C-alpha cells in the first residue's frame, strides 16, 4: 500500500531576554546550578510573578514576522502537575487566548516550489528547571537556573508530508527567530526544541491516522531520524494488523531511539485555569505597529535582495539568506572580494562541509568573512588556483593565518612565469617520447583529449602550482610545434 | 498603657510621655503574661522588637519620626518576615524562615512600627473559627469557650485583649471582618488591589486582601495609610491614588444614603444580632443618614461560587508545598511519589486537604465548565449586583456574621455550617469591594459586628462613616470581662 505521512510540529523557542519571564533572575546559560534562581523562581511562599515586557515584545515580533494575528488580549493559565523541577507545581502558560494567533510560514522545497505551512498559534510560557540524575547516588539534583526562562511555543497545523518538509519548516523557523533576534537559536543549549506529531494514512484516505508525539528533539538531524523511524514503525504496526496508540514518546539523542512515555489514557489532567496572579495583557494596535517598525529584514525579503543585488540564483539565494549569520557572513565577504558567485560557492561548498563535519555554526567558524574574501581575491587575481585554494582554506581552518600568510609560508603561489613553465613542459616532453609520438600521430581533433596526460604530468611537476591557463597554452604550443616539425 | 489606641500611642511617643522601648517592653511582658490564655501569637519576637524600639526611640529623639514610629503592632503569620519564622498556621511551614519581607511588612518597617510577633490563624487562612491552626486554636477574649472567628482570629484576639493596639490581617472570604465582629473590634478589608500581596502567602489569589485590625476606625485609617501602596511586584496591585484617610474622618454624614440588602436580613440571622444591627442603622438615621432597602439578587449564590473559586485557586497555590525545597518533608521518602504523598499528607491539616481536593475536582476535565466556569459567571453577576446598588447608595450595611461567637467544636464537624459563617462577607471578596466590621453592641456578653461595604477604592468613605458612628456611640470601647479593672 502507498502511505502518506502527516507531520505537525510544536517548537519551543527560548527567548533571548536578559531576565526571566516572571522574575529578575538572569537567563545566561551555563552558570553554576541554582545560582540564577531567585525567590520567585524557587516558588517561595508569598512570591508573585512580575511579567517581563521584553518577552511579550519578542513574542509579538515573532507573530508579526509570520504575519499572524496578534491577540490584543492574552491570558496566562496555570498548567498543574507535580515534578521536582517545576517549583510552583504548575507551569504558567497560555491556552485559550495566546499572544500570537494563526499565521503562515512558507518553506522552499528542493524542486524549487514554495509550500505554505499554517501556524495554529504561538504562546508564551515559562520553562521548567532541570532534574539531574547522574551526579548523585540514590538521589536526584534539581537545577532551577532554567526555571522561568521565557519560551514561545509555536504550534503548526499538520501540513507537512515528508521529513524534508518538516526539517525545512524547522530551519525556516530557526532562521526567522535568529533574524529578528528573539532567540539565539543555539540548539545545543536547548534554545530551540521540537516536539513532532506524526501519523500515517493510506495515500488516498482523507482522515488522519492516529498520531504519536515525540518530544525532546534538539537538532534537525535528530528530527529527521526520528521521523524516519517513527513513520517506519507506524507503517509496520499497521501492516502487521495492529493499531497505533495515541501516545507521547521520548527521543534519546544518544541511542537514536524513541520510547513510549505515556498513552492518551494515562495522560495528565492538567486542570488549566486562568492564573489569578496575572491580569490579562493588552497591547494596543499602536504598540503593535511600533514593534512592527523595529522588525529587521526577514529571510524571504533577504533572499529576493540577494537575487536582485548580488545576482545569485534563486537556489543559492534561498540557502544563503535563510540563516541570519550566514547571510551577514556572505554580505561582508561578497562585498570585500567583489564576487558574489564565488562567495556563495565557497560558503555552500568548503565552508558548509567543514561546519557540518565539525558540528559548528557559521558563528563558530575559525575563518572570518574578511579572511575568506582574502582567499577568494587571491583566486581571482591568479595568485593561486581553485585547487590550491582548497589547500589554503584547509590551513586557514587549522588556524595557520590568513590566505596570504599561508600562501607565503607554504610557497603555494601559482607559477605563471612563462620561462619556468616552459622549462617544466620541455622536461615532460623530453621524458615521454612515446606519448608525444601518439599525440603527433593522432587526428588533430583527438589531440585535445590527449592533452590531459601532459597537463597532469606538468601540474604534478609544478607541485600543483602551475597556472592552469598558462600551462595549457604552453603545452598546446609546444606539442603542436612537435607535430608540425 | 495597653488600653491606649494607636492615635494615642503615637501622641504619647511623640510627646515623649513614654519611650518606644518602655512601651514595647510592657507590651512584650503583657503578651507573655496574658497570651497563654488566648494563644493569639504563634511567635513573639522580643529581641527583634526591642531592637526596632531602640531604633524608633533614636528617630523620635531626632524629632523627624515616621507616622507609626515606635508603635508596637502584630503581623498575621501569613506575611513573610525576613529572618523570622512564618508558618501560615501550618505544620507544612512550621520551620520556614523567609529571606524577604512582605511589602506590607516593609511598609510598617519603613513607618517605624515595632513588630512584636506573629499572630495565630487558621491553617493557610482556611477557616472561620481558628480551629484549623496547627498551633492550636485561639480563644475568644470575651469568652474562652468560644472561637474568635477566623482566619485572622489571632490578630482579632490580640487587639481585643489589648495585647497590641493594631494588627495586620487578611481577608479572603471574611477573615478580617468575621473575627473582628466576634471579638468586638474594628476590622477593615480594603479594595482588592489596594494593598500589595507580595510576601503574603496565597490562599486564593483573586480574593486575598490584606487589611487591619484595630479598636477604632481612626486607628484603622492610620494603619491603612501605611499599609496601602502601589507595588509592581504584585501585578494585581492597582496604581490608584491613595487618599488621606484621616483627613475625611470628621466629615459629616448628613445625607448619607445607606443601602440595606434585604437578602442580608433573612433566614439564619440570629435575632439578637439582627436587633443590634437595626439599632445601629437607627443611630445612623438619627445622625442624618437616609436608609434605602436594596436587593443583591445573587447573594444566595455567593457561598457556593466562593467554595468553587477559592478551592480551585488554592489547589494550585498550595502545590508548591511539595517537600522539595522548604517546609515539611517526610522522613526517608522511598521515591518521588512517596515524598509528595507523605510530605503533603503529613504537612497539611484536614480543612486544607478538603479544599485542595474540592478545588482540583472543580478544575478537572469534564467538570471545569460545570463548576469553575459557572462559578466565574456567578461571580460576575454578584459584582454587577453591587455595581448597580452603588448607583443609588453610598454605603451598604448589614450584619457581619449571622451569629455572635460560637463554642469550640460546635461547627468544626460540619463544614457547610462553618462556611455559612461567611455568608454576608464573601460577596464582598467576590466583587473585590472594601468592607469593614465595627462593634455595634452585645448579645448577652458577646459582641456583634456591623458590616459596612463601600464602593471601589472608597475606603475613606467607610472610615469616615465608621468614625462618625464611633464618635456617637461607645460600643468600640466595650472590653472583654477579663480587662475590667486591668488598667
Interface residues (C-beta under 8 A of the other chain):
Chain A: X39 X42 X43 X44 X45 X46 X47 X48 X49 X50 X51 X78 X80 X82 X84 X87 X88 X89 X90 X140 X142 X269 X271 X272 X273 X276 X277 X278 X279
Chain B: X79 X80 X86 X88 X93 X96 X98 X99 X100 X102 X197 X198 X199 X200 X201 X202 X204 X205 X206 X232 X233 X234 X235 X236 X312 X313 X315 X316 X318 X319 X320 X321 X322 X324 X325 X326 X327 X336 X340 X360 X363 X364 X365 X368 X372
